[in-house]
Amino acid sequence: MNKCKDFQKLLREPGSFILPGAYDAMSAKLIEETGFKAIYATGAGISNAQLGWADVGLTSLKEVVDIVARMADVTNIPIVVDGDTGFGNAINVIRTVKEFERAGVAAIQMEDQVSPKKCGHFSGKEVISKEEMVGKIKAALDARKDENLAIMARTDAIAVNGVEDAIDRAFAYYEAGADIIFVEAPNTIEQLRQITSSLKEIPQVINLVEGGKTPLISLKEAEEIGFKIMLCANTALRSAIKGITESLRILKEEGSQENLLPLICTWEERQSLFKLNQIKDWEKKYLNI
């Protein structure tokens, strides 16, 4: 099994696909179990769930690598990791790519923000020069061992310099060798169409953040406009936050689990997800239990 080749095949297949975000091994398993074709290891979600802080560049490379390695260990579909800015300059990018490749990812996303970065839908972002980002992309390509490991280049320039500069940067990043282009946080449908029409024949990402700057559209609409990947980076995380909050509220107010049952998975569903039967088989085989 080569997850990098599997992801490259996804990029070449007809039609668009949804890329849901995972923030730990459990959410990655749920994405695979639901039938999605790939997983996005969300930087914002990892920061929220693992550190308890907003997405403002506080996570370290090692923290993200450790979590992504756990995701890759328990799933069989490709993982696209949010590599933020590459965690430094082009020299840092070399180490970043090597670490993520060893962790088992199929694609690495990097963006042209200044370090420390901010969530793409936050205000107050800054970007590095186009030339510096091109250097980072070239370093990433040279650092990978598997030529099928995809590099996704993201530009946050719309919020800083406008859509024309973002398109110019996106094309330069593709010319530098990026496999996928990601223009972050367009504000209107017109901008979405302008981006895809200017970058035809290049696999492109639309990032749909509930409550964010980009209008929410369906997968069908995204495909019609020209996007290959519809990224839903933190839908699962935000669903979990709401579900956990509601369950805890009921538990506190009622002092009973009786009315929680419709909100939680069954005992059997939980053990099935986490492969208890596999562990029992190993116990019989190796421990003679």
VENUR-V216229 format. One record per helix or strand of 2 or more residues. SS is the DSSP state (H for helix, E for strand). FROM is the first residue (numbers start at 1). TO is the last residue. If there is no record, write none. Layout:
SS | FROM | TO
SS | FROM | TO
This chain:
H | 3 | 12
E | 17 | 22
H | 25 | 34
E | 38 | 41
H | 43 | 51
H | 61 | 73
E | 78 | 82
H | 90 | 103
E | 107 | 111
H | 130 | 143
E | 150 | 155
H | 158 | 161
H | 163 | 175
E | 180 | 183
H | 189 | 198
E | 204 | 207
H | 219 | 225
E | 229 | 232
H | 235 | 254
H | 258 | 263
H | 267 | 273
H | 276 | 287
